[in-house]
């Protein structure tokens, strides 16, 4: 995913966007997705951008927080995971941003992952796997 994220940064620079690894500029990803969705691209281009932008969002979380890339076989997707086994799915979040709009705030997703604090005006929820309930009921 790191290589894909770096390719995203490189290729979007050619299109006039200035992505880098400074978390102060994560809001540019929201702007990019808004502009991209407004251009009404074909499905194969949408998929390509979701993969690249999702890799970038995830790599920003990995580089700026205590997260690592993992592969989730249940979701059949790349994810980021912290030491408490909380998982985030950056590609899914980017897809929701592109398809559903600004209610899926990528900057808020990033800030929640890195700081653990829910940004003002947003909600975050932790979804625990089905085995979690059984495990805690045995304790």
C-alpha positions in Angstrom: 0.0 0.0 0.0 2.9 2.3 0.7 4.0 2.1 -2.9 0.5 2.7 -4.2 0.2 5.8 -1.9 3.5 7.2 -3.2 2.3 6.7 -6.8 -0.9 8.5 -5.9 1.1 11.5 -4.6 3.3 11.5 -7.7 0.5 11.2 -10.3 -1.8 13.8 -8.6 1.2 16.2 -8.6 1.1 15.9 -12.4 -2.5 17.0 -12.3 -1.7 20.1 -10.2 -2.4 18.7 -6.7 0.2 19.0 -3.9 -0.1 16.0 -1.7 2.7 15.2 0.7 3.1 13.4 4.1 2.4 16.4 6.3 -0.9 15.8 8.3 -1.6 19.6 8.2 -2.6 19.1 4.5 -4.9 16.1 4.8 -7.9 18.3 4.1 -6.7 18.5 0.5 -7.8 14.9 0.0 -11.4 15.9 0.7 -11.1 18.7 -1.8 -9.6 16.3 -4.4 -12.3 13.8 -3.9 -15.0 16.5 -4.3 -13.4 17.8 -7.5 -12.9 14.2 -8.8 -16.6 13.2 -8.2 -17.8 16.4 -9.8 -16.0 15.4 -13.0 -18.3 12.3 -13.4 -15.5 9.9 -14.4 -16.1 6.4 -15.7 -16.3 3.5 -13.2 -12.8 2.1 -14.0 -11.2 5.5 -13.3 -13.3 5.8 -10.1 -11.9 2.4 -8.9 -8.4 3.5 -9.7 -8.7 6.7 -7.7 -10.4 4.9 -4.8 -7.4 2.5 -4.6 -4.8 5.3 -4.8 -6.5 7.8 -2.5 -7.4 5.1 -0.1 -3.8 3.9 0.0 -2.7 7.5 0.6 -5.2 8.0 3.4 -4.1 4.8 5.0 -0.5 5.5 4.7 -1.0 8.9 6.3 -2.6 7.1 9.2 0.3 4.6 9.4 3.0 7.3 9.2 1.4 9.6 11.7 -0.1 7.2 14.2 0.6 3.8 15.7 -1.1 1.8 13.0 0.1 -0.8 10.5 -1.3 -2.1 7.2 -3.1 -5.5 7.5 -5.2 -7.5 5.1 -8.7 -8.3 6.4 -9.9 -11.6 4.9 -13.4 -11.1 6.2 -13.8 -7.8 4.3 -11.5 -8.9 1.5 -9.7 -5.6 1.9 -6.6 -3.8 3.0 -7.1 -2.1 6.4 -5.1 -0.2 8.9 -4.9 -1.6 12.4 -3.7 -0.2 15.7 -2.2 -2.1 18.7 -5.7 -2.5 20.2 -6.8 -4.3 17.0 -9.1 -1.5 16.0 -9.3 -1.5 12.2 -10.0 1.3 9.7 -10.8 0.8 6.1 -9.4 3.8 4.2 -10.4 2.6 0.8 -14.0 2.1 1.9 -14.0 5.6 3.4 -12.7 7.2 0.2 -15.3 5.3 -1.8 -18.0 6.6 0.4 -16.6 10.1 0.1 -16.6 9.9 -3.7 -20.0 8.2 -4.0 -21.9 9.9 -1.1 -20.2 13.2 -0.6 -18.9 15.3 2.2 -20.8 13.5 5.0 -17.9 11.1 4.8 -15.1 13.4 5.9 -11.7 12.0 5.2 -9.9 14.6 7.4 -12.1 13.6 10.4 -11.4 9.9 9.7 -7.7 10.6 9.7 -7.8 12.7 12.9 -9.9 10.1 14.7 -7.4 7.4 13.8 -4.3 9.4 14.8 -5.6 11.0 17.9 -8.4 8.8 19.1 -10.6 11.8 19.6 -13.9 12.2 17.7 -13.7 15.5 15.8 -16.3 18.0 16.8 -19.5 17.6 14.8 -18.9 14.1 13.7 -19.7 10.6 15.1 -17.4 7.6 15.1 -18.3 4.1 16.1 -16.3 1.1 16.9 -17.5 -2.2 15.4 -16.3 -5.2 17.2 -16.2 -8.6 15.5 -18.9 -11.1 16.3 -16.6 -13.2 18.4 -15.9 -10.2 20.7 -19.3 -10.6 22.5 -18.8 -14.3 23.1 -15.2 -13.7 24.3 -16.2 -11.0 26.8 -19.2 -13.0 28.1 -16.9 -15.9 29.1 -14.7 -13.6 31.2 
